[in-house]
Amino acid sequence: MPELTTYVAECAVCGLDRNDLRDLHAALELASTRLSAAGAQVAYLRSSYLPDVERWAAVFVADEPDVVLHVAHIAQLSPVTVHRVIELGVTGDGRSENLGPRAPVERSSS
């Protein structure tokens, strides 16, 4: 089984409301589930809409970027750009994943 990679798909969208976003979310879930059932290695994880700049972005794991593009196409999004992602997070012990301890933050008292 090929190793899965995290990808972000993003595109410009205009004036999506909550119903549009709900429908888009459902379409992406359904498309990725159906493609996975058909043998593709893809999972839709989450998406975000930035209304101030009218951009949409979603996070997927997949074996290749083309399958992410296919999910977006089925959900009627275009043009979509797909980028490989290196995700970072903060663990409960204050360490960033894969990067070691966080640098101390200096705070000035004004």
N, C-alpha and C positions, 0 to 999 in steps of 0.2 A: 504494500500500500504506500503511495507516495506521501511524502511529508507535506503537511498543510501549512500554508503561509497566510498571514494576516494581510488583508488589503483594505484600502479605503476607496470607495467609488464616490465621485463627486460631480456635480453639475450645477449649472445655473437654472433656477426655476423662478417663476413669477407668481406672486400672490397666492400661495397655498394657504388654505384655512385649515382648521382642525379636522374637518371631515375629509379634505383632500389628503392630509397627512395620515389619517387613520386608514384610508383606502390604499395609499401607497405602501404603508407598512404591511398591510394584509397581502397585497400583491407580491411584495418582496418575499414575505414568509412562504406564501404558497408556491411561488416560482422556485425558490431554493429547495423547498421540501420535495417538490415533484422532480426536479433535476437530480437530487440526491437519490430518490427512489429509483430513478432510471440509470443510476450508476455514476453520476458525476459526484465529485468530491467538493461540496460547497455547503456552507451554512451562513445564513444571514443572522447577524448578532444584534445590531442596533443601528439607528440612524438619528441624525440631528438636522434641524432646519434652522438656518440663520436668517430670519426675516429681514433684518436691517440691510443685509447685502444680497438677499434673494439667492442663497446658495443652499444646497442640500448635500449631505455626506452620509455615507453608511459604512459600517464595518462588517466585513465578511472574513471567513476563513475558507480557503479553497486550495486546490492543488495547482491552479494556474489562473492568471488574470482573465483569460478569455471566458472562462465559465462565469466569472463575476459580471463581465460585460453582457453575457447571455441572459443572466438573471435580470439585469437592469433593462435590457431590451424587451424581455417578456413583460416587465412591469411598465412598459411604454415610457421609459426615460431615455432622453437623448439630447444632445450628445453627452456621453458620460466618459469621464477619465478615471482610470483605475491605477492606483499607486500601491506599491508594497509598503508595509508599515513595520516599524520597530516600535513596539509599545513599551512604555515605561510606566511604572506605578510606584506607589509608596507602600511599603509593608508596615505592619503594626509596630515594628521595632525602629522605625525612623530611617530605614535604609531604602534607597532606591533600588529597584530590581536591576541586577546585572551591573550596577555602577558603584557599589560600595556605599560607605557612609555619606550622608548629606553634608555639605559644607555648612559650617555654622553661619547663622544669619546674624549680622550685626544690626543692632537697633540703636538709633540715637534717641536720647530723651530731649525733647524740645520744650 
